[in-house]
Amino acid sequence: MLPDEERHRLSTLESFRIYLPNGNTVPLSSVVDIKERRGFKALRHADGQLAVTVLADVNTKVANANAIREQLAASVLPQLVEKYDVHWAFTGKAEDQEQTKQT
């Protein structure tokens, strides 16, 4: 977790390192495109709970969205649930695909 003084500075993202499965690290900018935009600062709620939305575009030449969701569901998200007592759900296209698989 980042120290408080680093959490609110865009420059922190520029030097942020991501751990790869092989243990190596790479700059965040080598695996994502960061786009800054102006927006409203507001708290959003869903079903009476504070909510956050995370969106991503996947470069299908190097990754598969379904595989990424599976990995998130299997390892990353359970760790967040355990550590922070949060709830998560895949919505949008991912939710539609899951419903289609079940029918």
Secondary structure, DSSP 4 states (H G I P E B T S, - for coil): ---HHHHT-HHHHHH-EEE-TTS-EEEGGGT------------EEETTEEE--------TTT--HHHHHHHIIIIIHHHHHHHH-------THHHHHHHHHH-
